[in-house]
Structures are given as C-alpha cells and as structure tokens.
C-alpha cells in the first residue's frame, strides 16, 4: 500500500546518532518517507506505519481487508493527555 501511495519505507539504526531521532513520516523534496527504528518491536513498527498511512488518501485503493483493519485500528493517533 505504501508503494501505491508513493511512500518510501525504510528501517534505520537510530542508536548511534548524536541527535534525538524518532520513527515516523516526513516529507523531503516533495516525496514522503516513513523511517522506522530497526531496534523497536514489530508491534511498534506496524503502529508507526499504520499511523503514517492512515491520513493519506487510501480509500480508493484495493487493500487486503486485514491490512485495512490494522490501518484503521492503529491509524488513529492517540490523543495527548489533557492538562488541568
């Protein structure tokens, strides 16, 4: 699905970087990239990718129902706790 939406997905090692880095989606020169930390669990990788794809226009693409369910389940970004 990411390929159909022209999103490149890659895994990188973040542990050795001198700056704090987080997995997620970014836009570089008009191209979307989803960069995921190689050292996180598979569950977290799936969640990050689903969140990255959820907001893109995928309704008209054929996607295996199980994959669509995962995107719907994990794609909803968790709301930050409210401050009193």
N, C-alpha and C positions, 0 to 999 in steps of 0.2 A: 504494500500500500504506500509506503514512504516513497518508493521509486515512482509510482504513478503520480504522486503529488510533487515530484521533483525535489525531494528532501534527501540529502545525503546523510547517512547514519554511520558513525564510526565510534570505536571504543579506543580510549587513550588512557595511559597511566598518568594519574594526577599527583601521585605521592611525592615525586621528586621535584615538583615545580616550586619555585621560590615565592609565587603569589597564590593567594587562596583561589581555588577554582572549583566550580560546581557543575555537575552534569546538567544538560538542558539544550534548548534550541536557540539558535542565534541566526542572524542574517548577515552575510558577508558578501558585499558587492552584488546585492540583489538575489543571492542564492541562499536557500535555507539549509542549515546544517544542524543535526542533532548529535551532540558529542556526549558520550556516556563514559563514566569512570569504569575502567576494567575491573577494579577491585571491589565493586559493590555486588550485592546479591542479585541473582537473576530476577527475583520478585521486584526489586527496586529498579532494575533496568527496564523491565516491562512497564512499570508505572510511569517512569520518566518518558519513555517513547509514546505511550498512550496519551499522556498529558500534552506532548508536543504535537501529536497528530489530531487531537480532539478538536481544536479550534480551526483547523484547515477545512476547506470545502470538500468533504469526502462523501457526502450523502448520495451523489450520483455515480459513485464508483462501486463496482462489484467487489465486495469483501466477504470472505468466508464468515458466516454468522458468528462463529466462536470468537474470531478476531474483532468483529464489530462489537460484540458484547464486552470484551476486555477494554476496548477503547471507551465505550460508554461508562463502564464501571470505574475505571481509573482516570478517565479523562477529566472528570470534574475535579477541578483544583480545590484543595482543602482550604477552607476559609481560615484566616488568621484569627486567633482568639481576640475577643473584644476587650479593650482597655476600660476599666471602670471610670 
